[in-house]
Amino acid sequence: NPKMWSHPATVRNVATLRADGVRFVGPATGEMAESGEAGIGRMAEPLEIAAALAAMIGAAGQILVGRHVLVTSGPTHEPIDPVRYLANRSSGRQGHAIAAAAAAAGARVTLVSGPVAIPDPAGVTVVHVETALEMQDAVAKALPADVAVMTAAVADWRVAAERPSKMKKDGSGKPPALALTENPDILAGIGHDRKLRPRLVIGFAAETDDLIRHAGEKLKRKGADWIVANDVSPAGGVMGGTENTVHILSRDGSGGKVAVEDWPKLGKDAVAARLVERIARAIGEK
Ligand code: CTP
């Protein structure tokens, strides 16, 4: 009904759903069934609805059915002693949303997740890990995969020698020195794997400065096909937030140049849905 459709509450709700990635078919314009009114509010014709569904399914729907998609998500915790650890602000929301969207598209999904406070997505095999070394191990065990999406904020460093018992103040007033050692780069390991490299390897780049340049360097260094770059400077509120403004860097540019696709600010679920659609198209073309 035209009045219901143009009601501010409906307009707000529709905008929210669209931002979440929900697609609409109709309403159409014409005469209303019962009230005798005319305007926007008619149900779309059944054939039009069927055609819209066919177009969606054709675009991405069947391609991922039965494919294995591996996703890493969340932070890693690197123990200092039995009660303390090094961590970061990753919530796991974006990675978990991607795992859920891939499962919804029919993929067999393995999600290797660091410690997060959000539930396991439905229909996904979840492997819970704590440290970068455990994540590396779980990723290796999950291979082979058709697609790898590495969203985890893996700690760059771990404590060189984890203390077996709680560190105590020694009364001197001097803080203890923590020696760190670099963690393995899990994405680069997969991206450069000659035998088990998935057909599509996607990394994320969280940057606070010079986003595109740094993300472009990561694309090459880590042997990824795409890098999903996002600005995590404190003003952006992305880390731990529910929205994301991302840029997709790929090697699709002419002459092997890095191509950059800028996406609008979207909810993390909508970013996941769009990314999975793009993944399906790429796998369909390969
Ligand atoms: N990554 C990974 N293993 C690591 C570090 C990062 O798999 N030890 C992956 C992340 O999951 C992400 C991508 O690499 O997909 C980029 O992560 P980021 O932290 O932005 O990059 P770094 O390698 O840490 O680079 P820098 O320290 O220069 O920012």
Residues whose N, C-alpha, C, O or C-beta is under 5 A from the ligand:
A	BS01	CTP	M150 T151 A152 A153 V154 A155 D156 N183 P184 D185 I186 L187 G203 F204 A205 A206
